[in-house]
Amino acid sequence: MAKDKPLQRIARSIAKKGTKGKFSRKAKRAGMSTAAYARKERHAPGALGKEARLAETFARFRKRGTSKRGAKKRTRKRSASRR
């Protein structure tokens, strides 16, 4: 079996523990989006701050993809006037 990358190991651990969506529920309870709640709580002490920083890290990877070159290739949206 190939060696896992650190974030893959963390994601598998989250799935195994059954804590997937825990931070999102906290954000929803606070009436904020996950990203906004993560920005607000990133410097919090203890587990909450750690969860917030991890949420920001996962969001960064989801945004730019996991390709070696960085961002995923995106297609340009056509404007309404050109349709």
Beta strands, then each sheet from edge to edge (+ up, - down):
end
